[in-house]
């Protein structure tokens, strides 16, 4: 996809990648040839590009293993408090380039591959994305792993090794079509199976209360096979582990029941057990109460907790005999962070192990559990909250249901004692929701079972305290914290935008790579003509490169001097891609009504996946592609305006589009986007933001100064006031002629001439039941976009604002976020000390 570098460009290799020593280059070449030779000896005598990719991946992996082993040895000997980050999603993207960057190998590899007559970027494009996540939540987990390793924390990511990650999106006739993501088809050079740590996970069965204690019996067993992926820190020789579990049927699976019957059927039924890790549920911010999903959630929790306890118990004197049998010190040695409510079963599962298996007293076990677990809330949308039917639990996890009932009773007794007679409060705060279908509110379970609860941006944490968990905040205010999200500057600056990283390093040195707050030093260069020119030049080069990719893929001629106006994120009504559409139509109508009037040319790019079952999101994609179809083929418009839907948006595409963007759209209804992290990626890569006062946009405006962002629209208070008054879309439709024209065009079939009624559902939603109040912000948005145009016509002033934004983006490093988690939730201190590399003796 990437245009190959000229020889001259390639040799202007940038400072932040380090100088490649001749010895390093020779060693990489030798290792590469050795791996290639053994690959080909086995199979063929002609190498394919994929053979070259695997040879390089194995070469780079060789540099990881020594450091990986040494890091784990280091932890084993020093026995630090370990951090366990539990998540159903890890949206990792590609690994090759990230590993080269973090090990400081990129220049040596580039030179070696070049000497062999190959192109490094071409090989990088062969790697499949590890798409084991939906969007923000899964990508956050990946950034956190990078930061935890870079900060020298003894941290582990635990999740599921989905055989099929987030679907590949194809656009066919303007509609989204999903295709299975068979990412493991050619094998994964970055993982190592660890069958020696395989563990049993139990489902179904019944509970037996005996004089010796409680027994969960007659269960069905599924085995959890761990696959380990190394997670290198940035140039500190630390390599942590991400351990993902894969489901495997035991060899006697179903054979007991089939002794008289069909052996073949019994073996085929192994699939039923192994389906647990087959596929990632593709919903973002939406709860779908499927039994298979609950199985996935318990599967990762049960396997992980056994692993945590095994590691806690094991002696550091070289034997695997359990030495710690007392669990008093468990919270001093173990921190479990729950990434949303998906791993909430950690709370009853840890209770079950402590009470039923380890025979710890109930109250003591509860104290240990609470001191160990902490919960991160990621959304305030009611449709996203996990509320599992009690009937499903009764069947699948009967002992956990008993434990949850007992915990809830304890909790409600406490509330009743503090608020006598307040029955409504008891109902609101219960973990069990009464009604036609009794449900377990997993968020309430997380709050009562954790010592810390955090939101992911200041405005979101305030909403959590004052609305979502108001009653809980009144009960235990000390539990509630804010931890504003961040992104890793390694992937999201160094790796994806080396040109910008180099221009920055020239001015302020390389310290910003591990201390992003140092970008503040760039404020000294806001008026420096050379720096202004260099920053603008890097952006222009990134735009040219991305435009070439787009022309190749979409056969649309892109005007590279147009404003690249980008909104990339999951398609959801609350993210208001429809507001963006209305602006595009308004611009189009203005051009049509006065074709000779000069205007700022724009290329509007919108990308993102819709959950397969989300009808409105799929209609939004069809609307975007239909608008593009009309605008891009209208001769009156020419290259003044283009609307492009970026197909199959994913981590590897984000790494290309974000460095090329001029304008970043972050336009959710105030109070709906918990934080956002794409907003931060655009900011550090030199795009300006048009956005509402929502999520982390608020803190971005605070850091850079509101005058350096394009802020528009209702604030949270305005939304609340409008809710009280009653939102009436028709009012805006009647009052604003340009809005009315746009809606009438969508409604009449102007953008869907072959199916005039195509968008009736969209128009009906916007007019009569729009929870996210698109029309209420339309006027302010269009006006604000006018200000964007004005500034874009003055490239020097635009670039000065860009520099101010980059300089003020330091807060949004995930290194800062993780440092706060470490000190304020986990009770550990980040360490700057380097582990000695494998070629040096250990200290």
N, C-alpha and C positions, 0 to 999 in steps of 0.2 A: 504493500500500500504506500509506503514511504518512497519519495523520489530519492534515487541514490545520490550520495554526495559526490561532488567532483573531487579529483585528487587533491586539488589545492585546499578545498574546504575540509577534507578529511584530515589533512595534515595540520590544519589550524586547531588541533585538538585542544580542548579547553583546560584551563588550569585546575578547575575543581575536580577533574577526573584523575588528577595526579600524573606525574611523569612515569612513563613506562620504561623500566630498566631493561637493557638488552637481555640480561639473564632471564628476567620474567617472561619476555616475549619468546625466547628460545624454549623455555620450559613449557609454556602454554602450547606452542607448536608441537613439541615432542609428545606431550600428553594427548593433544587432539588427534594426532596421527595414530597414536597407539589405540585410542578408543575407536577410531574410525576403522582401523585394521581389524580389530576383533569383532566389530559389528558386521563387517563385510565378509570376513572369513566364515562366519556362521551361515550367511545366507546367499550373498550374491557377489558379483565382482564389479558392479557399477553402482556408484554412490548416488543417492537422490538428495535433494536439499534437506529432506527430513533426516537422513543419516547424518548429514553435517550438523544439523541442529542438535541431535542426540549426542554426537561426539563432543560438541562444545558444552552442552549441559553437564555431561559426565565429567568433563575436564574441570569445570567450575565447581561442581559438587565435590570433587576430590579436595579442593581447598577448604571446604566446609567441615569435612568429617573430623579431622584432627581437633579443630576448635570446638566442635560439637561435643565430642567425647570429653575433652578437657573441661569444658564448662560444666557438664553434668557431674564430673568428678569433683570439681571445685565446690559445687553445691552440696554434694554428698558429704564431703569432709567438713565443710563449715556449718552445715545444717542451718541455713537461714530460714526465716519465715517465708513460706512459699505462697505465691499468689495464683489462684486458679480462676481463670476467666472463662465462665461457662456461657456458651452461645450456641443457638441452633443454626447460626449463620456466620460464616467467615468468607467475605467476598474478596478473595486474594488477588484476582487478576493473574498476570504472568509473573514468573519467578526469576527467570534467567537474568534480565537486566538489573533487577533489584538486588540480586545476590552479588553481581559484579560491582555495582555501585557501593554496597555496604562493605564489601571486602577490599575495595580499592583496586579492583582488577580490570576495570573497564578499558583503560588505555592499553594495557598489555594484551588483552583479548582482541581489541580492535586492530591493533598492529599485527598480531599473529595471524588473524583471519584474513587481513588484507594481503599479507605476504603470501598466503596460500591461494590468493586469487578469488577470495570469497567476500561477500558483503555482510557485515555483522547485522545491519538493520534487517536485511532480507531473512536472515536466520531467525532473528527475534520474532519476526512476523509468523513464523511457523508454529510457535508455541500456542497451545490452547489456553484461554483464560480459565482459571479455576473459579467458576461462577457459582460458588456455594452460598449465595446470598441474594437478596432481592434488591437492596438499595442501601440507604443510609446506615441502618443498624448493622448490617453485615460488613460494610466497608469500614465502619467505625472500629469494629472488632479487629480488622486487619491492620488498621493504622495503630491501634493500641498495642498489638503484638510487636510491631516495629519499634515503638517507643519504649516498651517495657524492656526489650533486649538492649536498646541503645542506652537506657538508664541503668543497666546492670542489675535489674530485678530478677529474682529467681521465680520466673513466671511461666505459666503453662496455659495455652489455649486448648480448651476441650470442646469438641463438637462432633458432628456426624459426617462421615465420608459418603456423601450422596453419590450414587452411581451416575445420576443425571442432575445437573445443576439447573440454574435458571434457564428456561427455554431459549432457543435462538429465535429471534423475531424476523420473519420475512414479511415484506409488504407486497401483497398480491392484489392488483386492481384497487389499490388504495386502502385495503383492509389489512389488519394484523393477522398473520397466520403463525401458529406456534410450531416449532420443530424441536424434537428432543435434543438435548445437549449431551451428546455422547463423548464427553471430554476425556474419558480414559481409553478411548478406542486404540490409541497407539502406545498406551502405557504412560506412566507419570514418573519421570526420572528424579523427582524431588522428594518422593515418599519412600519410607522403609517400613514394610510390614513387620509387626512384632508378635508373631503367633505365641511366643513364650509368655506373653502377658494377656492372653485371651481370658475373658471372664464371663461367667454366666449371669444372665438377667432373667428374672422371673415375672410371669404374667398370670392373670386369672387365679384359679385355685380358691381356697377358703381359709378362714382363720379359726384356729383351735386355741381356746383359752385353757391352759393346763396349769396344775399347781406349780410346775417348773417355769411357767411363764407363757408368753404368747408365741404360737407357732403359725407361720403362713405355709400351708401345705397343699399338696396336689396341684402344684403350679405347672405351667408350661415353660420350658426353658429355651431361651435363645442365647447364642454365644455372641459376645462382642469382641471383634478382632481389631486391635489397635494398629493404625498406620501413623507413623511419625514423620513430620515435616520439619526441617530445621528452620529456625527464625533468627537470622543474623542481626546483631546490632551494628551500628555504623562505626566501623573501624575501631572496635574495642575488643575484638576477639571473643566476645560473648555470643554464643549460639544457643538460643532457647528452643523449646519444642512446642509445636502444635500437634496434639494427638487427636486424631479423628477416628471414630469407631465405625466399623462395618458389621452388619448383622450376618451371622452364619448359623445355619441349623445344626444342632448336635447330630452325631451320626446315628443315634437311635431315634431321631425325630419321627414321631408318628408310627414307628414300626411296632410298638407294643399293641396298638389298636388294630394293626393289620396282620397279626400273626396268622389268622385263618384266611385273610383276604389277599388283597392285591399289593404285593411288594412294589411293583412299578408305580402304582398310585401314591404309595407312601413316599417314595423317593421324589416324585414330582412335587409333592406337597411341601417339600423343603422350601420351595419358592415363597410360600406363605410367610414363613419366618423371615426369610431374607429380604422380603419386600420392605421391611422396616427402614432400611437405609437406601432404598431404591431411588427416591426422587425428592427434591426440595419442593415444599409447598410454595407456589408462586404468588402468594398474597402479600401485599405490602399494606400495613395499616388496616388490616381486616381480619376478623376472627371467623374461621370456618370450623365448626366443632366436629371434626371427623375423628373417628376412633384411631385410624392409622397415625394421625398427627399426635394424638395423646400417647400412643405407643412410642413414637419417635422421642417425645419429650421425656418419657420415663426411661427409655433405653439409654440416652446419653447421660442422664443423671445417675442411674444405678451403676453403670459401668464406671463412670468418673469417680463417684464416691468410694467405690471399692478400691480404686487405684490410689486415691488420696490417702485412704486409711492404711493401705499397704505401705505406702511411702512414709507415712507418719510413724508407723510402727517399726520400720526396718532400722536395724542398728547401723552405725556408721563405721563399724569395725570389720567390714569386709565379709560379713555373713548375712544371710537373708533371714536369720531367726528373728522373730518379733521380740523387741526389747521393751518398747513402750506399751504397757498395758493400761496405764492410768491416763484417762482422757482429760484430766484437769488442764493440762498445758496445750490441749488441741488448738484453742483459738490464738495461742501465742505462736503457733507454728504454721497455721493454716488460715488463709483468707479466701473466701469464695465470693466472687462477684457475679451476680445474676444479671445477664444482659437482657433486660425486659423480663416478663413473667414466664417466658417459654421454659426456662429451667427451674421454675418455682417448686417443682416436686423435690428439689434438693432439701427443702425444709422438712417435710414429713419423712423423707427417706433417711436423712441423717438422724432424725428422732428414732426411726424404726431400728436402725443399726445400733445406736447407742443403748436403747432400752431393751429391745428384744434379743439382740445378738451379744452385745458387750455387757449387758446387765447393769447399766448405769441407772441410778435413781432418776425418775421422771423429771423432777424439778431441776436437778443438776443438768440433765440432758438438754432441757429447754434453755437453760442459761448458756450452755456450750454452743448450742445451735445458733442462738441469737447473736452471740459474740463473734461467731464465725462468718455468718452470711450478711451480705449487703446487696441492695436492690437498686438498679437503675431503671427509672421509668422513661419510656421513649415516646409516649403519645397521650393526648388527652381526648382523642376522638372516641366516643362511646362504642362505635362499631368495631373498634380494634381491641377492646378489652376482652381477655380470655375468661369465659364463664362456662365451665364444663358441667354438663348434666351429672347430677349425683348418680343416676342410674348407670351411667357409663363407668364411673369409678367403682361402683359396687361390684360390677362384673370383672373389670380389668385389674383393679388395684384395691381389693377389699380391705387390706390392713391399713393402707394409707388413708382410706376414707374414715376408718375408726379413729386414726390418729388426728386427722383434721377436725373431726367432731369434738374430740377431747380438747384440742388446742383452742378451738372456737369457744367452747364452754368456759374454759379458764379466762379467756379474753373478755367474754361478755360478763362474767362474774365481776371482773375488775371494773368494767365500764359501769355496770349497774350499781356497784358500791360508790363510785364517784359521782354518778348522776342518777340518784334514786328516782324511780317513777318515770324516767324519760324513755318510754317504750320505743318511740320513733327513732331515737338515737341508737338504740340496740339494733333495730331493724337495719338502719343505714350502715352500721359498722360491722355487722355480722359477716363472717366468711361465707356462710351459707345463705343464699338468697331464696326466700320462700316464694311460692307461686305455683302455677300449673305444673311447671317443670322446675324442681328444685335444682339450683345450680351452685357451683363452687366459684366464688370470685377470687381468682388467682392473685390479683393485685392486693387485695386485702390480706391474703395469706402471706404475701411477700412483706407487707408493711409490718405485720405483727411478728414475723419470724426473722427480721433483720435488725441490726443495730444502726444501720444507716440507710437512708432512702434519698436518692438524688435525682433531680431533673438535669437536663442537658444544655440549658442556656438559662440565663438569669430570669428572663420573662417567663419561661416555661416552669422553672422551679417555683416562682411566685404563684403561678396558676395552680400547680400541684398543691401548694400549701393552703391557698385561699379558696380553692374550689374542689378539685378532684378528691383530695384526701384531707379536707378541712377538719373533719371530726378527729382524725388521727393526729393531725398537727396540734390541735388543742390538747390532746391527751399527752403527746410526747414531742414537744417542739424541738427538742435537742437532736432528734433522729434525722431531721430534714436538712439537706444540704443542696448546694448547687455545684455542678461540675460542668462548666461550659465545654462543649465538644472541641476537638482540634483535629488536625490532619497531619500526616507525617511529611515534613519538608524533604525527606529523601525521595520518595516516589513523586510527590506533587510539586517539586521545584527542580531538584537536581536531575532526576531521571527524565521527567517529561519536558523540561524546559532548560536544557544545558546552556543555551545561548544567554538567557537571562541570568542564570546562576553565575555564569562567567563574568558578565558585565557588573554584577553586584560584587563578586569576589575581588575584581580589579580595584574597586573603590574601598571596600571595608574589610577585605581578607575573608577567610573561610570559616571563621568562628560561628557565623549565623547558621551553619548547617546543623549544629547541635545546640545552638542557643538562638532561636529565631528572633528573640527580642533585640538582638544586635542590628536588625534591619532598621531600627530607629536612627542609626547613624546616617542613613541615606537622606534624612531630612536636610542635612548640610548641603546636599547636591541638587535640591529641587530647582535651583536657578542656574545650575551648571550646564552650559550649552552642550558640551561634549556628552555629558551623561544623558541629557534629554534626547540628543540625537541617537545615542547608542540604544537606549531603551525603545525608542520608536522604531529603530532599524530591526531590532530583534523581533518585535511584534510583526513588522511587515514580512520578515522572512518566514515566520511561523504561519502567517496568513497565506503566503504564496504556496508553501508546502502543503497546507491543508486544502487549499483551493484545487491544487493538482490532484489530490486524492479524491475530492468530491467530483471533479470533472470525469475522472476515470470511472467512478462508481455510478454516478447519476446521469452522465452525459449532459449535464447542464453547465453552460459556460458561466463561471463565477467572476464577478468583477472584484478583483482583490483589493481595490481601493475603496470598495463599499464598506460600510460599517457591518462588522460581523456581530449580529444581535442573536444571542444564544440562550435558549432555555432547555436544559437537559436534566431530566429527573424522571422518576416514575410518573406515569399519567394518572392523575387523580383529580377529582373535582376541587378538592381543597387547595391544590397547587395552582389552580386557575389558568391552565393552558388556554382556556376559552377566552380569557381577558386578552391574552397575547393574540389570539385569532382575530378578535374584534379590532385590535389596533392594526393588524395587517390589512384587514378589509377597509378600514378607515383610510389608511395610507393609499391603498389602491384606488378608492373612490376619489380621493383628492387629486391623484395623478390623472385619472380618467377625465375629471371635470376641468382640468387645466394642464394639458400635456406639455405645454411649452414652458411652464413655470419651473424654475430650477429647484431641485430638492436634494437633500442628502441621500445618496444611494444606500440601500440597506440590503443585506442578505440575512433574512430571518431564518434561523435554524432551530428546529424543535425536535427533540429526541427523547425516547423513553419507552419502556414497556408497559403494557396494560395487563393486569391480572386476567387470565383467560376467561373467568366467569363474570367480569365486571363490564356489563353492557355499555354503560355510559362512557367509560374510559375508551372502549373500542370505537364508539361513535366519534369521540373527540379525535382519535387518530384519523379516522376516515374524513372528518371535516378538514383537518390540517392538510391532508394529501389532496383533497378536492379543491381547497383554496389555492394551493400551489399549482395544481393543474391549470386553473384558469389564469392566475396572475403570470405564471412563468411562460405562458404561450400567447400573451396579449402583446401584439406588436407596438401598441401605444406606450407600453411600460418599458420595454427594452431592458437595459441593465440597471434601471433605477430601483427596482424592487424584485427580489426573488424570495420565495418561501420554500424551504427544503425540510422534509422530514428525514432525520438521521436514523437510518434503519439499524436495528440491533445495537442500541446504545449499551455499552458495557465498560468495564474498567479500561481495557486497552484502547477503546475509542475515546474515552474521556481524556486519556493521556495525550491524544492528538488534538482534540477540539478545544480544550480549555486554554492551552497556550496561545491559540489563534484568535480567541474571542476578544472583541472590543467591549461589548456590553453583556452583562450577566443579569438575567431576569430572575428575581426572587420575590414573587408577587402573590404569595399565599394570603388568604384572609387573616388579618391580625388575630393571634391567639390559637392558630391551628397547626403551624409548623413548629415542632418542639424546638429544633435548633437549625437544622440544615447544616451540611458540611460542604456541599458543592459551592455555596456562597463564598466559603473561605478559600477554596481552591482557585476560583476565579480572581479573588482579591490578590492573592500572593503572586498570581501569574499575569497581573497587569491588565485586567479588565475593570471597567467601572460598573457599579451595581445600580440597577433600578429596582427598588424594592419597597415593601411595606415594613412598618415597624413590627416585625414578627421574628421569633426565634433569635438566632445569633446576629441577624441584621442589626438589631438594636445595639449590640455591643460593638459591631463593626463601625457603626455610625459614631458611637461614643469614642472609639479608639482613633478614628481618622478625622472626626469632625463631621457633623451632619452635612455641612456644605460640600463635602467631598464625595458624597453619595447622592443619588437621585431618589430621595425618599418621598413617597406620596401616600395618599389614601387614609382610610380610617385607622385609628389606634384601637387597642382592645376596648377602651372605655366607650368609644364611638360605636363599636360593634354591639356592645352590651346595651347601650342606649337605643340603638336601632331595633334590637331584639324586643326591648320593652315596648317601644312604640309600634312595632310591627313593620316588617320589611315589605314594601309593595313595589315590585319590579316595574309594573306598568307605569307608575309615576315617572320613572327615569326614561322609559321608552317613549312616553308622550312628550317629555320636556326636551329631549336631546335628539335633534334631527339626524345627526351622523350615526348615532346608536340605532335609531329606528331604521334608517336605510340599511345598515349592516344586517340587522335581525330580519328585515323583510327579504333581503337577498338570500339569506340562508334558508328562510322559510319557503320562499317561492320556487326554489330549485335553481337559482342562478348559478350556484356552485355544483349542482348535481342535475344537469339538464336531462340525463337519461333516466333519472329517478327523482322527480321533483319533491316527493314526500320524504326523501331519505332522512332528513334531519329534523323531522317533526318532534321526535323525542327530546332532542337537544333544546329546541326552541321552547317546547312545553316546560321543560325543567327550568330553563332560565327565566321564563315568564311567571311560573306559578309555584315552583317548589325548589328554589335555589338556596340551599343552606349556607352557601358561601358568598352570596351577595355580590356577584360579578358586576351588575349594573351600578351598584352603589359606589364603586371605585372607578368606573369607566372614565368619567369626566376628568378627575384628578390625574388619572394614568395618562390619558391622551395629552393633557397639558404638560405633564412631566416629560413625556417622550419628546415634546417640542423643545424643551430645555436641553435634552440630550442632543438633538439635532444641532441646536445653536452652538453648543460647546464643540461638537465634532468638527464643525467648520473652522475651528481655530486649533489646529493640530498641536501647537506648542502648549497652549493652556490645557488641552486635553491630557497631553503627556505629563504635564506637571501634576495634575490631579492623580494620574496613574502612579507616579512616583510617590506621592503622599500616601496613597492607598497601600502600596507595597511596603513602604516604610513603617506603616502602622498595623501590619498584619501579624506581627510577631506573637501576639497573645494567642493566636489561633493554631499554634503548634500543638500536636497531641503530646509532645514532651512536657509542655506546661500542664496539660490536663492530667496526664498520668502522675506527674509529680504531686499534684493536689490529691488525687486518689490515694497515692502511696502514703502521704503524710497524714491526711485527714480522715481516711477510712480504713486503710489496711495497717497503719502503724508501722511502716517500714520507711527507710531512708534511701533514696536513689544514690548510686555510687558511680563516681567518675573514674574509678580505677580500672585499668586495662588488665584483663587476664593475659599472662604471657602466651605468645603464639606457640603452636605445636613444635616449632623448630628450636625453641629455647627451653632450657631446663625449668621445671616448676620451682616457684619460690619455696 
